[in-house]
Amino acid sequence: MAATERRNFGIYGPGDLFQLLRDGRPRTRAELVEATGLARTTVASRIDALLASGLIGPAGEAASSGGRPPARFVFRAESRLILAADVGGGHAKVALADLGGNILARHAESRRVSDGPELMLGWIIETALALLSEIGRREDELSAVGIGLPGPVEFSSGRPNNPPIMPGWDGFDVPGWFATRWPVPVLVDNDVNVMALGEVYEHWHESQDVLFIKMATGIGAGVICSGRLERGSEGISGDIGHVKVAGDEIECRCGNRGCLEAVAAGPALAAGLRAAGHEAVRTSADVVDLAASGDLAAIHALRQAGRDVGEVLAMCVNLLNPSVVVFGGALARAGDQLLAGAREVVYRRSQPLATRRLRIEPSRAGADAGILGASRLAIDHLLSPQVIEDDIAAGQPAG
Amino acid sequence: MAATERRNFGIYGPGDLFQLLRDGRPRTRAELVEATGLARTTVASRIDALLASGLIGPAGEAASSGGRPPARFVFRAESRLILAADVGGGHAKVALADLGGNILARHAESRRVSDGPELMLGWIIETALALLSEIGRREDELSAVGIGLPGPVEFSSGRPNNPPIMPGWDGFDVPGWFATRWPVPVLVDNDVNVMALGEVYEHWHESQDVLFIKMATGIGAGVICSGRLERGSEGISGDIGHVKVAGDEIECRCGNRGCLEAVAAGPALAAGLRAAGHEAVRTSADVVDLAASGDLAAIHALRQAGRDVGEVLAMCVNLLNPSVVVFGGALARAGDQLLAGAREVVYRRSQPLATRRLRIEPSRAGADAGILGASRLAIDHLLSPQVIEDDIAAGQPAG
């Protein structure tokens, strides 16, 4: 009874103590007793358990009134390795990180998600092994895996859920597949949520209410409310790409008409520019490059895409009242042209109270948002009080 | 240092123990030691502090292996009184509740919020005193006040924030005004948030992601994500009434054109019905009554209002992926006509994954949603670990 009841009320064992130490500041046993209200013997046994796990270590000596100075303990971010993977429609990136979210090594290349899960996941493992060898670390130091995929994912099970551009992935048990190779926790989420996590954790931690908009081959949003990623009841929040913004003459790949994606995502912009004579323009990056070269048609297309997404964003801003909207993804690298269109509509259509302090900004994490967020997903799970407590209980008698 | 640091990490003193007892189940000291991991002496002193505060009391005897049975302690919901007020544009309701949220007495009458804050708040206090006398309780038993107001409110300060239909209220210090009469916490929020809280707490507690839509003189939403009311960075989330759904020929009182409120709220429907010959139709209630009498124009107007709000709702459903959308407010009493229009558009426009288990339902709390939510606002504050700890520390040496 006790462990379950504790958890229901947010009260834990050694994992709780550890949340204090996670900030990186060294503390003595006496300071931890003072900070938690736990009994001295409880603190002592929990410290022992955390020392044995390697998550904390001794940290020099504290000032003392005399005699032998008391020991201090500090979080060891280097004690575990995280594997982070960011899978897009036509590219993939793998990284190793420590428990502080610092990227230690990375590798990116063109890979097609449509080749199916076994090829992609096999490549992720091969790449991880190569990166481990590159930085001279062991396979058994890997403690968790975080993966972002370009489609809806049921977060609780780690299975893609009817993803439109990922043949062979629907319902595929990604954590189960990994478990046969590495017995570590595997966290899987859609790419937009993962990018939102990476962006916010690294660059906007002072903001509690953030909308992250990804504009590339598709258009989606990551919703952060009160500092927490909100996935919704089915784990598919943020699906703004199929809101109707245009007339019925425009067909969308989803089966509906007039969807935001059908007019403002990379393929729609590229198709428009091809029709205007720029026959080589295929991808979001091509559109952005063409605009950067000063081509007026491309600049106008990006500006209009910003206005189109602005129509939907104005409503999101009224509904959620975020303090920051961050634009990421390959199209967002266009920067001002796109953002100016979005700002124009949001400031016209949203309520004045909702926009007086609103910022609409380009991504700061850029192309790293995905691996930063995927590692954060894994770290937040691995260092949660419940998981730490379970780990310690499995490894030795609990404190 | 310690108290602040504890709070930053969600670790408290006596208030923490109390969160376990809040479920109403009696527990012994030994059970509380087991459940919290706190030292026996700490549990004993915290129990003493909570007993002295009256928030818990003895609860009969537990089974024991022999000798004198150990004492058990239980939450006393009756130990404090809450004043809840639900202020609308043309009506107001005052209630007294216990700490379990049970309404002990209530009174409603026609009152104009446009008469200004001093008249309205003075009337709330007079009414509260009359209700106290009605149930034979004392003024000093009132421990917190919760108020819902029909406009934007800065929740942290309890001040209305540029409310459009509340002359004299802009920036008015509602908690400060009360403090000169009753030195108790006063929580103020907008009426839609308050109704959403009341509705969800009483009737949808198994749902973590809920959208509450109020349709009456205005149209607004209460956003519940992961079980928590999300107010946004300026406290004005849920402002869906001014999303554009119609052409520029329709003016809205907000200064924009084509807003949802300008075509689908009570005044717009009543004006349309007056133009069609129903000259006596003024309010949302008049529209609903006319439809209930079988008038086809009124039924069509409600159905179309449902479709109009459905256009906005379809986008909210894609963005937030709620499990339930609840319709409340005077227009929502029309029930099926309105909901059928909304369902029609949401099921057509939202993504299949977002609607496969979505429920769109009428309010269950009905006219009581406001007072239930206002009392919940006050109770959740009063029984939060931090407030309990502060209360106990102020009243006696802390445990």
Interface residues (C-beta under 8 A of the other chain):
Chain A: M1 A2 E5 R6 F9 G10 I11 G13 D16 Q19 L20 E34 A35 T36 G37 L38 A39 T42 P152 N161 N162 S207 Q208 D209 A221 V223 C225 S226 R228 E230 R231 G232 S233 E234 G235 I236 S237 G238 D239 I240 H242 V243 K244 C254 N256 E311 V312 A314 M315 C316 N318 L319 L320 N321 P322 S323 R349 Q351 P352 L353 A354 R356 R357
Chain B: M1 A2 E5 R6 F9 G10 I11 G13 D16 Q19 L20 E34 A35 T36 G37 L38 A39 T42 P152 N161 N162 S207 Q208 D209 A221 V223 C225 S226 R228 E230 R231 G232 S233 E234 G235 I236 S237 G238 D239 I240 H242 V243 K244 C254 N256 E311 V312 A314 M315 C316 N318 L319 L320 N321 P322 S323 R349 Q351 P352 L353 A354 R356 R357
